[in-house]
Amino acid sequence: MNQHTAVAAPNVYDAEPIPAEAEAEIARLLSSGDLFRYTAPQDAPVALLEREFAALLGARFALAVSSCSAALFLSLKALDLPEGARVVIPAFTFGAVPSAVVHAGCVPVLCEVGENYRIDLEDFEARLDGADAILISHMRGHTSDMDRIMELAEARGLPVIEDAAHSLGTTWSGRNIGTIGRIGCFSFQSYKLVNAGEGGILVTDDPELIARAVIMSGAYEQNWRKHDVLEEPFARWQNRLPLYNTRMGNLSAAVIRPQLPLVADRVARGRAGHDRVAAVLNETEWLHVPDALPQEKRAPDSIQFNLLGMEEEQVRAFVSASKMQGVPVQVFGLSEDNARAFWNWRFLPGEVPDMPRTRAMLMRACDVRLPARLTDPELDYISRALVVAAGEVMAG
Ligand SMILES: *Cc1c(COP(=O)(O)O)cnc(C)c1O
Protein backbone atom coordinates (compact mmCIF):
# COMPACT_ATOMS: atom_id res chain seq x y z
CA MET A 1 0.00 0.00 0.00
CA ASN A 2 1.17 3.52 -0.76
CA GLN A 3 2.17 4.86 2.67
CA HIS A 4 1.90 8.46 1.61
CA THR A 5 -1.73 8.46 0.55
CA ALA A 6 -2.90 5.74 2.96
CA VAL A 7 -2.29 8.10 5.88
CA ALA A 8 -4.86 10.58 4.62
CA ALA A 9 -7.50 7.99 3.72
CA PRO A 10 -10.33 8.09 6.27
CA ASN A 11 -11.45 4.84 7.88
CA VAL A 12 -15.05 4.64 6.74
CA TYR A 13 -15.88 1.70 9.01
CA ASP A 14 -15.17 3.44 12.33
CA ALA A 15 -18.29 4.30 14.32
CA GLU A 16 -19.06 7.57 16.10
CA PRO A 17 -18.94 7.67 19.90
CA ILE A 18 -22.24 7.00 21.67
CA PRO A 19 -23.54 10.21 23.31
CA ALA A 20 -22.28 10.60 26.89
CA GLU A 21 -25.84 10.68 28.32
CA ALA A 22 -26.01 6.95 27.66
CA GLU A 23 -23.32 6.31 30.30
CA ALA A 24 -25.33 7.49 33.31
CA GLU A 25 -28.37 5.53 32.21
CA ILE A 26 -26.32 2.38 31.57
CA ALA A 27 -24.65 2.76 34.99
CA ARG A 28 -28.10 3.06 36.58
CA LEU A 29 -29.32 -0.07 34.79
CA LEU A 30 -26.18 -2.02 35.74
CA SER A 31 -26.39 -1.03 39.39
CA SER A 32 -30.04 -2.07 39.65
CA GLY A 33 -29.79 -5.05 37.30
CA ASP A 34 -32.97 -3.81 35.61
CA LEU A 35 -32.15 -5.07 32.12
CA PHE A 36 -35.38 -6.80 31.08
CA ARG A 37 -38.02 -4.63 29.44
CA TYR A 38 -40.89 -6.10 31.48
CA THR A 39 -39.35 -5.89 34.97
CA ALA A 40 -40.34 -2.29 35.68
CA PRO A 41 -44.09 -1.69 36.09
CA GLN A 42 -43.96 1.02 33.44
CA ASP A 43 -41.71 3.35 31.41
CA ALA A 44 -38.84 0.89 30.96
CA PRO A 45 -36.14 2.29 28.62
CA VAL A 46 -37.42 0.04 25.79
CA ALA A 47 -40.98 1.37 26.23
CA LEU A 48 -39.70 4.96 26.25
CA LEU A 49 -37.71 4.28 23.09
CA GLU A 50 -40.87 2.99 21.39
CA ARG A 51 -42.79 6.11 22.41
CA GLU A 52 -40.00 8.42 21.20
CA PHE A 53 -39.43 6.56 17.93
CA ALA A 54 -43.14 6.52 17.08
CA ALA A 55 -43.24 10.28 17.71
CA LEU A 56 -40.11 10.86 15.60
CA LEU A 57 -41.61 8.98 12.66
CA GLY A 58 -45.16 10.22 13.10
CA ALA A 59 -46.44 6.66 13.51
CA ARG A 60 -49.11 5.51 15.94
CA PHE A 61 -47.32 2.43 17.34
CA ALA A 62 -43.75 1.14 17.57
CA LEU A 63 -42.28 -2.18 18.74
CA ALA A 64 -38.56 -2.45 19.50
CA VAL A 65 -36.98 -5.86 18.87
CA SER A 66 -33.60 -7.57 18.57
CA SER A 67 -32.92 -6.72 14.89
CA CYS A 68 -34.54 -5.44 11.72
CA SER A 69 -34.59 -9.06 10.55
CA ALA A 70 -36.75 -9.90 13.59
CA ALA A 71 -38.98 -6.90 12.78
CA LEU A 72 -39.42 -8.14 9.18
CA PHE A 73 -40.19 -11.67 10.41
CA LEU A 74 -42.75 -10.40 12.94
CA SER A 75 -44.30 -8.11 10.32
CA LEU A 76 -44.94 -11.06 8.02
CA LYS A 77 -46.30 -13.10 10.94
CA ALA A 78 -48.47 -10.17 12.08
CA LEU A 79 -50.11 -10.07 8.64
CA ASP A 80 -51.42 -13.60 9.30
CA LEU A 81 -50.54 -14.77 5.80
CA PRO A 82 -51.36 -18.33 4.73
CA GLU A 83 -48.55 -20.92 4.99
CA GLY A 84 -46.41 -20.71 1.85
CA ALA A 85 -47.62 -17.18 1.04
CA ARG A 86 -45.85 -15.55 -1.88
CA VAL A 87 -44.05 -12.35 -0.94
CA VAL A 88 -42.66 -10.10 -3.69
CA ILE A 89 -39.24 -8.64 -2.83
CA PRO A 90 -36.66 -6.77 -4.93
CA ALA A 91 -33.83 -8.92 -6.30
CA PHE A 92 -31.39 -6.27 -5.03
CA THR A 93 -31.49 -6.34 -1.25
CA PHE A 94 -29.56 -7.69 1.71
CA GLY A 95 -29.68 -11.47 2.26
CA ALA A 96 -31.50 -10.88 5.58
CA VAL A 97 -34.65 -9.95 3.62
CA PRO A 98 -35.27 -13.21 1.71
CA SER A 99 -34.12 -14.94 4.92
CA ALA A 100 -36.86 -13.26 6.96
CA VAL A 101 -39.40 -14.31 4.32
CA VAL A 102 -38.28 -17.94 4.49
CA HIS A 103 -38.16 -17.79 8.30
CA ALA A 104 -41.81 -16.68 8.33
CA GLY A 105 -42.81 -19.73 6.26
CA CYS A 106 -43.35 -17.67 3.10
CA VAL A 107 -41.89 -17.93 -0.39
CA PRO A 108 -39.92 -14.98 -1.81
CA VAL A 109 -40.79 -13.90 -5.35
CA LEU A 110 -37.98 -11.76 -6.74
CA CYS A 111 -38.57 -8.77 -9.02
CA GLU A 112 -36.05 -6.95 -11.17
CA VAL A 113 -34.18 -3.82 -10.08
CA GLY A 114 -32.85 -1.30 -12.59
CA GLU A 115 -29.49 0.45 -12.97
CA ASN A 116 -30.74 3.24 -10.67
CA TYR A 117 -31.08 0.64 -7.83
CA ARG A 118 -34.86 1.00 -7.83
CA ILE A 119 -37.56 -1.54 -8.52
CA ASP A 120 -38.37 -2.10 -12.20
CA LEU A 121 -42.08 -1.33 -11.96
CA GLU A 122 -43.09 -3.17 -15.09
CA ASP A 123 -41.50 -6.38 -13.85
CA PHE A 124 -42.87 -5.72 -10.35
CA GLU A 125 -46.41 -5.42 -11.65
CA ALA A 126 -46.07 -8.65 -13.61
CA ARG A 127 -45.03 -10.51 -10.41
CA LEU A 128 -48.07 -9.39 -8.42
CA ASP A 129 -50.37 -12.01 -9.94
CA GLY A 130 -50.66 -14.76 -7.34
CA ALA A 131 -48.77 -12.74 -4.70
CA ASP A 132 -50.00 -12.47 -1.09
CA ALA A 133 -47.83 -9.60 0.17
CA ILE A 134 -45.13 -7.14 -0.87
CA LEU A 135 -41.91 -6.40 0.98
CA ILE A 136 -40.20 -3.29 -0.39
CA SER A 137 -36.55 -3.00 0.52
CA HIS A 138 -35.27 0.57 0.25
CA MET A 139 -31.79 -0.75 -0.43
CA ARG A 140 -29.03 1.61 0.75
CA GLY A 141 -31.82 4.17 1.18
CA HIS A 142 -32.76 4.24 -2.52
CA THR A 143 -36.52 4.68 -2.63
CA SER A 144 -38.53 3.10 -5.42
CA ASP A 145 -41.64 4.89 -6.67
CA MET A 146 -43.83 4.46 -3.59
CA ASP A 147 -46.82 6.21 -5.19
CA ARG A 148 -46.97 3.65 -7.97
CA ILE A 149 -46.17 0.72 -5.68
CA MET A 150 -48.97 1.65 -3.24
CA GLU A 151 -51.39 2.18 -6.12
CA LEU A 152 -50.64 -1.28 -7.55
CA ALA A 153 -50.79 -2.89 -4.09
CA GLU A 154 -54.07 -1.22 -3.13
CA ALA A 155 -55.69 -2.16 -6.42
CA ARG A 156 -55.03 -5.82 -5.54
CA GLY A 157 -55.56 -5.54 -1.78
CA LEU A 158 -51.96 -6.59 -1.08
CA PRO A 159 -50.30 -5.47 2.17
CA VAL A 160 -46.96 -3.64 1.86
CA ILE A 161 -44.14 -3.98 4.37
CA GLU A 162 -41.30 -1.45 4.07
CA ASP A 163 -37.79 -2.62 4.87
CA ALA A 164 -36.40 0.78 5.88
CA ALA A 165 -33.42 -0.77 7.72
CA HIS A 166 -31.07 1.66 6.06
CA SER A 167 -33.52 4.51 5.36
CA LEU A 168 -34.09 6.25 8.67
CA GLY A 169 -34.56 9.94 7.85
CA THR A 170 -35.41 9.50 4.16
CA THR A 171 -38.68 11.13 3.08
CA TRP A 172 -40.97 10.58 0.09
CA SER A 173 -43.10 13.63 -0.80
CA GLY A 174 -42.44 14.80 2.77
CA ARG A 175 -43.57 11.53 4.39
CA ASN A 176 -41.16 9.42 6.40
CA ILE A 177 -40.06 6.26 4.67
CA GLY A 178 -41.33 3.33 6.74
CA THR A 179 -44.72 4.97 7.34
CA ILE A 180 -46.14 4.58 3.83
CA GLY A 181 -46.84 0.83 3.83
CA ARG A 182 -48.80 -1.07 6.51
CA ILE A 183 -45.61 -1.68 8.54
CA GLY A 184 -42.10 -0.20 8.40
CA CYS A 185 -38.97 -1.87 9.81
CA PHE A 186 -35.69 -0.22 10.86
CA SER A 187 -32.28 -1.45 12.02
CA PHE A 188 -29.94 -0.25 14.79
CA GLN A 189 -27.07 -2.49 13.67
CA SER A 190 -23.74 -0.61 13.74
CA TYR A 191 -23.60 0.26 10.02
CA LYS A 192 -26.95 2.10 10.12
CA LEU A 193 -27.66 5.71 11.06
CA VAL A 194 -28.38 4.88 14.73
CA ASN A 195 -25.90 2.41 16.23
CA ALA A 196 -26.67 0.03 19.07
CA GLY A 197 -24.52 -2.82 17.78
CA GLU A 198 -27.75 -4.72 17.13
CA GLY A 199 -31.44 -3.87 17.34
CA GLY A 200 -34.52 -3.14 15.29
CA ILE A 201 -37.93 -1.53 15.49
CA LEU A 202 -41.17 -1.69 13.55
CA VAL A 203 -43.82 1.02 13.20
CA THR A 204 -47.44 0.82 12.14
CA ASP A 205 -50.73 2.68 12.56
CA ASP A 206 -52.71 -0.57 12.68
CA PRO A 207 -53.87 -1.61 16.21
CA GLU A 208 -54.49 -5.19 15.10
CA LEU A 209 -51.03 -5.65 13.58
CA ILE A 210 -49.22 -4.13 16.55
CA ALA A 211 -51.20 -6.34 18.95
CA ARG A 212 -50.15 -9.48 17.08
CA ALA A 213 -46.54 -8.32 16.71
CA VAL A 214 -46.26 -7.34 20.40
CA ILE A 215 -47.46 -10.76 21.59
CA MET A 216 -45.28 -12.68 19.14
CA SER A 217 -42.21 -10.61 20.07
CA GLY A 218 -42.50 -12.19 23.52
CA ALA A 219 -45.05 -10.17 25.54
CA TYR A 220 -46.15 -13.29 27.39
CA GLU A 221 -49.11 -13.27 29.79
CA GLN A 222 -50.33 -9.68 30.03
CA ASN A 223 -47.02 -7.91 29.46
CA TRP A 224 -48.64 -6.20 26.48
CA ARG A 225 -50.17 -3.85 29.07
CA LYS A 226 -46.69 -2.25 29.34
CA HIS A 227 -46.91 -1.11 25.70
CA ASP A 228 -48.63 1.99 24.32
CA VAL A 229 -51.29 -0.04 22.51
CA LEU A 230 -55.07 -0.35 22.37
CA GLU A 231 -56.49 -3.03 24.66
CA GLU A 232 -59.31 -4.20 22.41
CA PRO A 233 -57.43 -6.43 19.89
CA PHE A 234 -55.59 -8.29 22.66
CA ALA A 235 -58.79 -10.01 23.75
CA ARG A 236 -58.79 -11.69 20.33
CA TRP A 237 -55.16 -12.77 20.37
CA GLN A 238 -54.33 -13.54 24.01
CA ASN A 239 -52.80 -17.07 24.26
CA ARG A 240 -53.45 -17.69 20.56
CA LEU A 241 -50.08 -16.77 19.11
CA PRO A 242 -46.58 -18.24 19.52
CA LEU A 243 -44.05 -16.28 21.55
CA TYR A 244 -40.97 -15.94 19.34
CA ASN A 245 -39.07 -13.91 21.95
CA THR A 246 -37.25 -11.35 19.84
CA ARG A 247 -37.42 -8.64 22.50
CA MET A 248 -35.01 -5.75 22.92
CA GLY A 249 -33.28 -5.30 26.28
CA ASN A 250 -32.98 -2.07 28.27
CA LEU A 251 -29.23 -1.65 27.65
CA SER A 252 -29.80 -1.40 23.88
CA ALA A 253 -32.58 1.14 24.41
CA ALA A 254 -30.25 3.18 26.63
CA VAL A 255 -27.71 3.30 23.79
CA ILE A 256 -30.31 4.22 21.15
CA ARG A 257 -32.42 6.86 22.92
CA PRO A 258 -29.77 9.63 23.15
CA GLN A 259 -29.02 9.16 19.43
CA LEU A 260 -32.58 9.91 18.28
CA PRO A 261 -32.24 13.70 18.72
CA LEU A 262 -29.09 13.50 16.54
CA VAL A 263 -30.84 11.86 13.58
CA ALA A 264 -31.82 15.12 11.82
CA ASP A 265 -28.26 16.45 11.97
CA ARG A 266 -26.76 13.14 10.80
CA VAL A 267 -29.22 13.10 7.89
CA ALA A 268 -28.31 16.65 6.84
CA ARG A 269 -24.55 15.97 7.06
CA GLY A 270 -24.86 12.60 5.31
CA ARG A 271 -26.83 14.14 2.45
CA ALA A 272 -24.38 17.05 2.06
CA GLY A 273 -21.40 14.69 2.07
CA HIS A 274 -23.02 12.35 -0.43
CA ASP A 275 -23.93 15.17 -2.80
CA ARG A 276 -20.44 16.66 -2.56
CA VAL A 277 -18.86 13.36 -3.66
CA ALA A 278 -21.58 12.66 -6.27
CA ALA A 279 -20.92 16.00 -7.99
CA VAL A 280 -17.24 15.12 -8.48
CA LEU A 281 -17.88 11.56 -9.64
CA ASN A 282 -20.47 12.68 -12.16
CA GLU A 283 -17.91 14.92 -13.85
CA THR A 284 -16.02 11.88 -15.12
CA GLU A 285 -17.22 9.81 -18.03
CA TRP A 286 -16.54 6.47 -16.28
CA LEU A 287 -18.53 7.03 -13.09
CA HIS A 288 -22.24 7.74 -12.74
CA VAL A 289 -24.34 8.40 -9.65
CA PRO A 290 -28.03 7.89 -10.57
CA ASP A 291 -30.35 10.74 -9.58
CA ALA A 292 -32.78 10.45 -6.69
CA LEU A 293 -36.43 10.39 -7.74
CA PRO A 294 -38.02 13.87 -7.48
CA GLN A 295 -40.23 12.88 -4.49
CA GLU A 296 -37.29 11.46 -2.58
CA LYS A 297 -35.15 13.28 -0.03
CA ARG A 298 -32.40 10.89 0.93
CA ALA A 299 -30.50 10.23 4.15
CA PRO A 300 -27.38 8.53 2.75
CA ASP A 301 -24.49 7.15 4.76
CA SER A 302 -22.87 5.65 1.67
CA ILE A 303 -22.69 6.30 -2.05
CA GLN A 304 -23.52 4.00 -4.94
CA PHE A 305 -22.36 4.63 -8.48
CA ASN A 306 -22.14 2.70 -11.72
CA LEU A 307 -18.98 2.08 -13.73
CA LEU A 308 -19.57 2.98 -17.37
CA GLY A 309 -17.82 1.47 -20.38
CA MET A 310 -15.66 -0.90 -18.31
CA GLU A 311 -15.09 -4.60 -18.95
CA GLU A 312 -15.04 -6.91 -15.93
CA GLU A 313 -11.23 -6.87 -15.88
CA GLN A 314 -11.26 -3.06 -15.77
CA VAL A 315 -13.86 -3.12 -12.98
CA ARG A 316 -11.53 -5.34 -10.94
CA ALA A 317 -8.60 -3.05 -11.72
CA PHE A 318 -10.64 -0.03 -10.57
CA VAL A 319 -11.41 -1.75 -7.24
CA SER A 320 -7.67 -2.51 -6.75
CA ALA A 321 -6.59 0.99 -7.73
CA SER A 322 -9.06 2.50 -5.25
CA LYS A 323 -7.92 0.14 -2.53
CA MET A 324 -4.28 1.14 -3.18
CA GLN A 325 -5.31 4.66 -2.22
CA GLY A 326 -7.03 3.42 0.91
CA VAL A 327 -10.61 3.66 -0.36
CA PRO A 328 -12.50 0.36 -0.13
CA VAL A 329 -14.98 -0.12 -2.99
CA GLN A 330 -17.40 -3.02 -3.09
CA VAL A 331 -18.88 -4.06 -6.44
CA PHE A 332 -21.98 -5.90 -5.28
CA GLY A 333 -21.82 -8.62 -7.92
CA LEU A 334 -18.04 -9.18 -7.89
CA SER A 335 -16.98 -9.61 -4.28
CA GLU A 336 -17.05 -13.28 -3.26
CA ASP A 337 -20.15 -14.52 -1.40
CA ASN A 338 -21.70 -11.02 -1.39
CA ALA A 339 -24.94 -11.17 0.62
CA ARG A 340 -26.55 -8.60 -1.71
CA ALA A 341 -26.11 -10.73 -4.85
CA PHE A 342 -29.27 -12.81 -5.33
CA TRP A 343 -27.38 -15.76 -6.85
CA ASN A 344 -25.74 -16.26 -3.45
CA TRP A 345 -29.13 -16.83 -1.78
CA ARG A 346 -28.79 -20.56 -2.30
CA PHE A 347 -31.01 -21.26 0.73
CA LEU A 348 -34.02 -20.30 -1.42
CA PRO A 349 -36.01 -23.19 -2.84
CA GLY A 350 -35.57 -24.04 -6.51
CA GLU A 351 -33.15 -22.77 -9.11
CA VAL A 352 -31.41 -19.39 -8.96
CA PRO A 353 -33.92 -17.10 -10.69
CA ASP A 354 -33.03 -15.42 -13.95
CA MET A 355 -32.79 -11.68 -13.23
CA PRO A 356 -30.71 -10.30 -16.10
CA ARG A 357 -31.36 -6.63 -15.39
CA THR A 358 -30.52 -6.86 -11.72
CA ARG A 359 -27.48 -9.02 -12.48
CA ALA A 360 -26.11 -6.51 -15.01
CA MET A 361 -26.56 -3.69 -12.48
CA LEU A 362 -24.85 -5.66 -9.68
CA MET A 363 -21.80 -6.32 -11.91
CA ARG A 364 -21.14 -2.57 -12.34
CA ALA A 365 -22.61 -0.98 -9.20
CA CYS A 366 -20.08 0.24 -6.63
CA ASP A 367 -20.66 0.86 -2.95
CA VAL A 368 -18.53 3.17 -0.79
CA ARG A 369 -19.38 4.05 2.79
CA LEU A 370 -19.61 7.79 3.57
CA PRO A 371 -20.55 8.08 7.24
CA ALA A 372 -21.95 11.46 8.28
CA ARG A 373 -18.92 12.20 10.46
CA LEU A 374 -16.53 12.59 7.47
CA THR A 375 -15.07 16.08 6.98
CA ASP A 376 -14.98 17.85 3.63
CA PRO A 377 -11.24 17.13 3.13
CA GLU A 378 -11.92 13.44 3.87
CA LEU A 379 -14.83 13.38 1.40
CA ASP A 380 -12.64 15.11 -1.19
CA TYR A 381 -9.91 12.56 -0.58
CA ILE A 382 -12.39 9.77 -1.39
CA SER A 383 -13.82 11.38 -4.53
CA ARG A 384 -10.35 12.22 -5.84
CA ALA A 385 -9.13 8.67 -5.21
CA LEU A 386 -12.09 7.23 -7.15
CA VAL A 387 -11.66 9.62 -10.07
CA VAL A 388 -7.91 8.95 -10.23
CA ALA A 389 -8.49 5.18 -10.05
CA ALA A 390 -11.01 5.29 -12.92
CA GLY A 391 -8.73 7.51 -14.99
CA GLU A 392 -5.72 5.21 -14.48
CA VAL A 393 -7.67 2.11 -15.42
CA MET A 394 -9.25 3.58 -18.52
CA ALA A 395 -6.02 5.26 -19.70
CA GLY A 396 -4.11 2.01 -19.35
C1 LIG B 1 -29.09 -3.97 7.58
C2 LIG B 1 -30.21 -4.32 6.72
C3 LIG B 1 -31.12 -5.33 7.09
C4 LIG B 1 -30.94 -6.19 8.31
O1 LIG B 1 -30.94 -5.49 9.52
P1 LIG B 1 -30.51 -6.27 10.87
O2 LIG B 1 -30.88 -5.30 11.96
O3 LIG B 1 -29.04 -6.50 10.80
O4 LIG B 1 -31.29 -7.52 10.93
C5 LIG B 1 -32.19 -5.56 6.27
N1 LIG B 1 -32.38 -4.86 5.13
C6 LIG B 1 -31.52 -3.90 4.74
C7 LIG B 1 -31.80 -3.13 3.49
C8 LIG B 1 -30.41 -3.60 5.52
O5 LIG B 1 -29.57 -2.63 5.12
The ligand as a MOL file (V3000), in Angstrom:
LIG
                    3D

  0  0  0     0  0            999 V3000
M  V30 BEGIN CTAB
M  V30 COUNTS 15 15 0 0 0
M  V30 BEGIN ATOM
M  V30 1 C -29.0860 -3.9690 7.5780 0
M  V30 2 C -30.2090 -4.3230 6.7210 0
M  V30 3 C -31.1190 -5.3330 7.0940 0
M  V30 4 C -30.9390 -6.1910 8.3110 0
M  V30 5 O -30.9380 -5.4890 9.5200 0
M  V30 6 P -30.5130 -6.2670 10.8700 0
M  V30 7 O -30.8810 -5.3040 11.9630 0
M  V30 8 O -29.0370 -6.5020 10.8010 0
M  V30 9 O -31.2930 -7.5220 10.9320 0
M  V30 10 C -32.1930 -5.5640 6.2650 0
M  V30 11 N -32.3770 -4.8560 5.1310 0
M  V30 12 C -31.5210 -3.8980 4.7390 0
M  V30 13 C -31.7980 -3.1310 3.4880 0
M  V30 14 C -30.4090 -3.6030 5.5170 0
M  V30 15 O -29.5730 -2.6330 5.1150 0
M  V30 END ATOM
M  V30 BEGIN BOND
M  V30 1 1 1 2
M  V30 2 1 2 3
M  V30 3 2 2 14
M  V30 4 1 3 4
M  V30 5 2 3 10
M  V30 6 1 4 5
M  V30 7 1 5 6
M  V30 8 2 6 7
M  V30 9 1 6 8
M  V30 10 1 6 9
M  V30 11 1 10 11
M  V30 12 2 11 12
M  V30 13 1 12 13
M  V30 14 1 12 14
M  V30 15 1 14 15
M  V30 END BOND
M  V30 END CTAB
M  END
